[in-house]
Amino acid sequence: MYGQAVRLMNRKKKRIQFLLFLGIMVLTFYTVLRGQDFTKIIKAVLGMTPGYLLCAMALGIFFVSLEGIMIWYLLSALGGKSGVGRCIVYSFIGFFYSGITPSATGGQPMQLYYMKKDGNETSECSVVLMTVALAYKAVLVLIGVVVLLFWYQPLKSYFKGYFYLFLLGIVLNTAVVLAIWGLMVFPGLLTRLLGGCARVLEQVHILKKKPGRGEEIRLFVESYGDAVDFIRGHKKKLAVVSVLTFLQRFCVFLLTYVVYRGFGLHVAGGGTVMLLQAAVYLTVDMLPIPGAQGITELVYRTVFAEIFTGTYLIPSMLVSRGMNFYVPLAVSAAVVAAMFCIHAGRPADRRQIK
């Protein structure tokens, strides 16, 4: 009975998250497209060179798939049971749930769930996912800092009023990287900190009191220690994952330049377009909005106003955003649906549901 109640609560929570995502998406498109000439927008999108459009779509799909390759690379080093194809599936699952939850918090738990379903050890999965997450944040911060130091004045000029939001993005992402490293190295501090936070949240009635919460925190902290041991013993593998993570980031930045060329534009250089897209990505990465919807479009319109000239600004935003987020999200949704059907069809799963 308890397990069934938990499943029902989880389903209700997922429905709420999905409805929130859809609501923000509708509001975003309404705000962006209000007062625009739809005829010109459609004409511009249809006039885009098909080859460039297909290339942009391929980059968006490859961006998600590359995370799966990194998961497989690390998981195989730990003796994991999942092949590269299955690990790419985990990546799409993570992308879907990250896209519909605030601050992308839902991706890793669902990846861990399916990885365990496939017979992988929880400790191994946690180490792999944590290492990938650390590399992702570290590479993003490194790119942001380099852009800020060596491209400060142009960046400030393009971002206008959103420049301080870009600085906030660097601060937040840097804080996350430092926190992960610090807490991985000092697990005792993490245990006390999380325990203290839990007690405070219980006192103000944000969290319900739970007898086993202390043990859950202890087990969670142990995963940090496992990650530290793995990183120390596999520095070359961490270096490979860092290079792959940079390549993954590069795909998204290149995608916007592909869209730029697809519209027949050529005044701005590829470096300028990609650096601006990198800065936009960093700016919205940590904001607590599902899929960073709304704020991404607003920042894009400001930053690229001088790049996509004439009537190409809104069409370029729709195509770029579609190829780096909505199309991969649609593919990810199909993957999640397929996995749900596969697992629901297994006899063992049916017994668990009963």
Buried (B, 14 or more C-beta within 10 A) or exposed (E): EEEEEEEEEEEEEBEEBBEBBEEBBEEBBEEBBEEEEEEBBEEBBEEBEEEBBEBBBBBBBBBBBBBBBBBBBBBBBBEBEBEBEBBBBBBBBBBBBBBBBBBBEBBBEBBBBBBBBBEBBEBBBBBBBBBBBBBBBBBBBBBBBEBBEEBEEEBBEBBEEBBEBBBBBBEBBBEBBEEBBEBBEEBEEBBEBBBEEBEEEBEEEEBEEEEEBBEEBEEBBBBBBBBBEBBEEBEEBBEBBBEBBBBBBBBBBBBBBBBBBBBEBEEBEBEBBBBBBBBBBBBBBBBEBBBBBBBBBBBBBBBBEBBBEEBBBBBBBBBBBBBBBBBBBEBBBEBBEEBEEEBEEEEEBEEEEE
